[in-house]
Amino acid sequence: MKFLIDVNLPKLFSYFNYPEFTHLVDINPKMSDTEVWNFAKENTLIILTKDSDFYYKSLSEEKTVKVIYFRLGNQKLSELHTYFSNNWDLIKTQIESHWLIIASHSEIEII
């Protein structure tokens, strides 16, 4: 699995410092949502985002792009690290067979 990290998630985050993660900020941080969506589709990338636009787009578009939508609010990097330590393995496992995950503090919703 390969992931596309939206500009609203931190680049300097230890979980994203591996070859399977591509940062939108390194490609073109000014891409429109449609351009990001098409880029993810063309490159078989799973979008990781805090942007609700991708959540809504994933509900209305054909299921060709997978999205992990983080509804976590603003967090310190240490809090985000704790969240990922506790939940990333489950999220990663579930996205293999599903097309949308909504990850919040209280639950991980799988669609």
N, C-alpha and C positions, 0 to 999 in steps of 0.2 A: 504494500500500500504506500501511496505517496500523497502528500498533503500540500495544500496551498494555504499559507497563513495570510489572512487578511490584514490590512494595515492597522486595524483596531486592536490587534493582539501584539504583545511586545516581542520585538526581534531578539532582544538580549534576554532570552529565557531558556534555561538549560534543556528543557524538554524539546525545544525546537532546533537544537544545534546538531542535527544529524542529517545525513544526505537525503533522507526521505521527506524532508521539509523544504519547501520552496517559499521564500518570503516575497509577497507581492511588492513590498517596498524595494526589493532588488530588481524587479522586472520593470514595473511602471506603477508607482503609487497613485497615479491620476487616472487609471483605467476606470471606465464606467462599470457599473454592476453587470451589465450585459457583456462587456468585454471580458470581465473576470470570469463570468459564467462560461463563456465560449472557450476561454483559455483553459479552464479546468476540464471542460468536456473534451477538447482536442488533445489534452495531455493526460487524461485519465487521473485527475487529481481530485482529492476530497477537500472541499473548502472548510476551513476552520475559521469561524467568525463570531463576532459579537454584534453584527449588523442584522437587524430583524428583516431587512430587505431580502437577504438570501433565504431566510426562513420562508417568507411569503412566496418568493420565486420558486422555491423547491416544492411548495404546495400546488402551484399553478402550472409548472412546466412538466414536460415529460421527465420521467425518472432517469435521466442520463447523467446527472451530477449528484454526487452525495454531499451532504452538508452536515457538519457538526456545529450547532448553534449554541454558543455559551451565553447563558442568561445569568451572569455572575455579578454584574455591576462593576464598579471600580474597585480594584483590589491592589494591595501591595504585591510585589513579586513573590514575597515569602508566602503570602496567603494563596496566591495562584499556584505556587509550587506544592503547597500542602494539598490543595484541591486535586491537582494532577496526580500526586503520589497516591491519593486515595481512590481516584476514579478513572485514570487514563486507561488502564488495562481493560476494564469493563467497556469503556466507550469504544476503544479500538476493536475489541472483539465483536461488539454489536454492530458496528458500521460495516463489517464484512458482509453481512447478510441483510442489511437494511439501508434505506436511502436517506433517512433524516434522524438525527439525534438532537434532542433539546436537553442540554446539560445545565442544571441549576444547582443551587446549594442544597435544596431539599429532595431533588429527585433527578433521575436520568430517564427521560421519556424517549421511547424508541418507536419510530414510525416506519 
